[in-house]
Amino acid sequence: MNKNFFINNRAKFAEKMEDYSTAVFFSGKAPRESADQEYDFSVDRSFFYLTGIDREDMVLIINKIAGKVTEALYIPPVDEYYEKWFGIFMRKEEAAEVSGVKTIEIRDEFMTQFAKKLSSSDRPDQVYIFSYITDKDEPYDSYRSLAHWIRNQYPAVNIKSSLDIMTELRSTKSEEEINEIKTAIGYTKESLEFVMKNLKPGKYEYQVKADFEYQLMLRGTKPSFKTIGASGAKAVILHYIELQQKIADGTMILLDLGALANNYASDISRTYPANGKFTQRQKDIYNLVLEAQNVAMGEMYVGASEVAVNDAVKAHFAKGLKSLKIIKDDSEVEKYYYHSIGHPLGLDVHDLRRRDKIMQENNVYTVEPGLYIKEEGIGIRIEDDVWVTKNGIVNLSKDIIKTVNDIENFMK
């Protein structure tokens, strides 16, 4: 992506900041896994959105004082001994070229310079830090640590969350972002086709996962989240990731998976018959789920409510489940469909979501109805990624086959 994309993102963020304020964004660090191992590093997505840099232990600050905006990027100092063992550090010139930030400082100097800023005559009245609003305790990361330090050292400084601004900016996707998501979907399509060609009874779920992720590796990418590959009765578990079961003849496997392209994610679900042929019962339930997805897409437009779209799907399921003799009353739908219709998609698989849950132009959503019939050992989910435009929705993953006939013909 061109650095102008990131320059424009910072300008749009600064425009929404209050005057006399500073915003701080950390790239993050990989947590330790054991005495001599670390978990894989995953960059803070808001930091990436503003800089285009996917490196550890960096800090971006944006200042808006008396209407004037300045910015600086703090990067780790070069350690030549470390480089002999683990890899090359990003130099100042490269950081400036990728991000478009002109002022590049050394990471070790951040807290000293930041403290001076808070004590100076042009000090900010508030500091924006990125914080999710959740019903769980957030990890004690760099953001919380900084907030704690500010409260103790500079109690007069107001701490504000940059979540609302980032949600507004990140939820509206640019052409560059849509292209990255399309690329991630393309990786997923090609890898799923390999999975379909090699799927057969007697294979283990983890081998199907290996087939998919091997294909991603061949394309220089990796999964956007932990691959779900639930066969038979396990498919009624929404986030089943153990994948230890042997796939039995006559069962189906529910795959929920995705890929990354420049940190932008795809999120696709497909359900396939292990032996390449649906039973009539499987086909009936599968087609009901596929119809529900079409209903959902028909209800999606700029200004539509996520809740209303989900209600339309539940109404369709109620009618279909009665026809299939699975339920007698509409209230029973939630026993077999116990999640919502989808979620925003972007730099995070579950991307930042607007509080009002109203779809806006250039949002990207997943559409993922599912039915989970525990007493029959059947779980089916079909998920696509769609782009909400002023002219209607565009199914970005329409080329990933999903009809009964297309799947059976491909798997012959």
N, C-alpha and C positions, 0 to 999 in steps of 0.2 A: 504494500500500500504506500502511496506517495506521502511524504512528510507533510504536505499541505493538508491532508486529511486530519492529522493530529494537531497541527497548528490551528486549524479551524475549530476543532473540538475544544481546545483550551480557550479560544476566544469566546466561544458560545458559553462555556462555563463561567468565565470571568464576567460576562455581560449579566449573568443572573446572580452573581455575588453581591452582597451588600457592600457599600463603600466602607472603607477602613476595616478591611478584613483580610485574612490570609487563609488559604486552603492548603492542606498537606495530604499528599498521597504517597503511600509506601508500596514498593513492588513486592515486598514480602520475602520470607526466607523459608527454605525447606526444613521442616521439623526433624529432629533426630529419631531414627528408627531403632538403632542399637549403638553399642560402643563405637563401632567403626563404620556405621552406615547411616545415610539420611534418606528420608522419603523423597520421591521425585518432586522437584520444584514445580509449582504452578503459580504463575504470576497473578497478582491482584488485577482483576479484569478492568477495574476503573483506571488504575495506573496505566495499563496497556492502552486503553481507549484514548488516553490523553498524551501518550508518548510514543507508542509503537514499539517499545522496548520490552523484551522478555528476558530480563536478567534479575538476579537476586540482589537484595540489600541496597536498593536505590530509593531516593526520595525526590519527589517533585513538589515544589511550592509555587503557588500563584498568589501574588499580592495585588490588592486593589486599594490604593491609598490616595485620597483626594481625587478619585476618578482615574488615576494613572495605574496601568497594569504592568507589573513586572513578573518575571518568572525565573526560576533557577532549578537546575537538576543536579543532585548530589549522587556521585557514583563512587564505588569502592576504589581505593588506590591500587595501582598495579603492584602485584606481588610476584616477582619473577621466579622465586623458589616454588611458590604454589603452582605457577604455570607449567613447571616441569612435570608436575604430577597429575594435574587435574584439568587444565584447559586455559585458554587465553582470556584475559580480562578485556572488557570493552574500554577503549581509549576515549579521551574527551572528544577527539575529532569525529569518531564514529557515532558517539552518543548525540552529538550536535547534528550530524547529518541525518540520522534516523528520525530524531524527534523534532528537529527544527528549533529546539531550545538553544539560545545563544550563550547563556551563562551556565557553564558547567563547573561545578565545585567538587571537592573531595568529600566523600561521605562522612569521614571522621570529624569534619568541621561543622556538620549540620546543627547539632544541639547548641554549640557555642554561638554560632551566628543567629540561630533562631532565638536564643535567650536575649541576645543583644537587640534583636528586632522588637521583642516584647517589652524591652526597657527603654526604647528610644522615643524621641519626640514624634516620630511618624508611626508609632506602634498601632497595631490593629486592635479594634474593640472586640472583635470576635475571630475565632479560628474555626474553620470548617475541617472536620475529620470525617472519614467515611465510616458509617456504622449502620448495620442492618437493623431493622425493627423485627425482632423475633420473639417467640414465647419461650426461647431457650437462652441460657447464658452463652454469650459469645466468648470465644477463646481470648485469653489475655494476650493479645497480639500487640503489634507496634502502635496501632491506633489507640487502644485502651491504655497502654502504657503512657503514651504522650498526653492523653486526656487527664490521667491521674497526676502527671507531673505539672501540667498547667494549673489544675485546680489547687495544688499545694503551693506552687511558687508564684502564680499570678491569678489569685482568686477573682480579681476584677474583670478578667478576660472571659467573655462569653464563649462557650463551646457549642457549636452548631453541627448538626449532621449534614453532610453533603448528599445524603441518599436521595432526597426529593429532586434535587437538580440533576443528579446522575440518572435517575429513573426517567425523567423527562427527556434528557438528551439521548440516552442509550436505547430507549424504546422506539425511537424514530430512526429507522435504518436508512442509510444512504445507499446509492448505487454500488459503491465499493463494498459495503457490508453485505448487501444482497448477493453479490458475486462470490464473496468468500463462503457464504452459506451454501450457495449452489455448488461450489467446488467440494465442500464437505459432503453434501448429498451425493455428488457424483462418486466420491470414494466409497460411500456406503452402498450405493447401487451395485457397483462392480464387485465389491466384496460379498454382498448378499447373493449375487448370481453364482459365485464360486461355491458358497455354502449350499445353495439349492442343488447344484450339480453333484455335490458330494454327500448330500444327506441320505441316510438309509437307516432302517431299523438295526438295532444292535450297537450303534455308535453311542458314545457317551456325550452328555451335554457339554462337558468341558472340551471335547474334541471339536464340536461345532464352534464353540467360542474360539478355539485355536485356529480353525480354518478362517474365520472372519478376521481375527486380529493379525494373522500372518499376511493376509492380503492388504491390510492397512499398512503394515510395515513395508511391504514391497512398494507402496506408494509414498513412502516417507512421512507417514502420519501415524496417529494413534487414536484409541477410542476417546470419545468425548465424555464418557462416564463408564462405570463398570458394566460390562456386557451381561445382559439378562438372557438366559436361554433355558426356559422352563418347559419341560416335556410332560405330557400326560396330566396327572392330577396336580403336579407342582405349578402348573400354569395359573392356578387360582391365587397364587401368592404374587403380589404385584412386583415386589423387588427381590425376587429369588435369584441369588448370585452364587449359591454353593456349587451348583452344576456338577453333581456327582452321580446323577442317575443315568442308567442305561435307557436309551430310547426304545420303547417297545413298538412292535409292529401294530399298526392300526391306530396309533396315537398321533397327536400333533405336537409340534414344538413352537412355543411362543418366543419370538426373538424381539427384544427391545434393546436397541444399540445405536451407535452413532460414531461419527468421525470428527476430527478437527481440521480446519484449514485456517492457518494464521490466527489461531485461538478462537475462531468462530465455529460453532457447533452445528451438527445435524442431530436429529433425534427421530428415529424411525422404528416402527413396530410392524412386524409381519408374523403371520401364523401359518405354518406349512405342515402338510401331512408327511409323516416320516417315510411312508412308502410311496409317496407321490400321488396318492389318490385319496380324496376325502370320502368318508362314509356319508350316506344320505343325511344322517343326523348332524354330523359335523358341518356338512354343506348348508343345512337349513339355518343353523345358528350363525355360521360364518356370514352368510348372506344378510342376515338380520343386522349384524354388526356393520357390514359394509354399507347397507342402506342407511343406518344411523349416522355414519360418517358423511354421507351425501346430504342428509338432513341438516347436520351441523354446518357444513360448508354453505348450504343455501341460506342459513340464518346469519352468516358472517358478513359484515360490511362496516364501513367507517361509521362510528356512532353506535354500533351494536353492543349489547351488554353480554359479557361472558356468562352471567347467570341465566339470561334468557336463552342463549344458545344451548346451555346445558339442560335447561328445562325442556326444550324442544326434543332433545335426544332422549330424555327420560320418558316423555310422552310416547315417542315412537317405540321405545323398548317395551313400555307397558302393553301397547297394542300387540306387538310381535310376540312377546313372551306368553301372553294369553293364548294367542293362536297356536303356539307350540306346546300348550298345556303345561307350562312351567309355573305360571302364577295364575291366581284367580282375581287378585285385587291390585290396583295401581300401586298401593303402598308397599308391595312386595318387591318392587323394582330394585330398591337399594340393597337388597340381599344379594343381587347378581351383578349390579353395576355400582361399585362403591368408591369411585373416584370421579373427578370432574372431567370435562371434555378436553382440556388442554391447558397450555401455559405459554407465556412469552418465551421466545428463543432468540439467542444471539451469542454474545461472548460467554454467557453462562447458559448451560442447558435449561435450567429454570431461571430465565433472565429476570431483570428487575421489572416488577409489576406495578402498574398504576393503582393507586388506592381505590379509585372508583370502578376499576375493572371494565372500563369502556374502551372499545377498540378504536384506535386512532390510525390515521393514514400512515402507511409505511411501517406499521407494526408487523412482526413475524410471530406466528403462533403455531403450536402443534395442534393437531386435531386427532384425538385418540380414544374413540369409544371402545368399550370392551364389555364382554359378558363372561362371568366366571360361575359355572354351574358345578359346584363342588360335588353334589350327589352323582353327577355323571362323569366326573373327572375331566371336564372340558373347560379350558380357558382360552379365550380368543381376544386379541387386541389388534387393531389396525390403526396405524399412526402415520400421518403425513405432516409436512411442514409447509405452511401457507403464508403468503405475503398479502397483507391487507392494503389495497390501493383504492384510489378514488373511483376507479372504474370497476371495482369488485375485487374478489380474491384471486390470487394466482397460486396454484398448487405447484410449489417448487420441486416436489418429489413425485410428480405424476408419472415419470418414466420408470419408477420402481413398481413392477407388476403386482397386482393384488386381487384380480378377479379369480374365481375358482377355475374357470377354463384356462386362463393364462398361466396360472401356477401349475396346473396339472399338465398342460402341454409342454411347459418349460422343463418339468421334472421327468418327462418320459424317458 
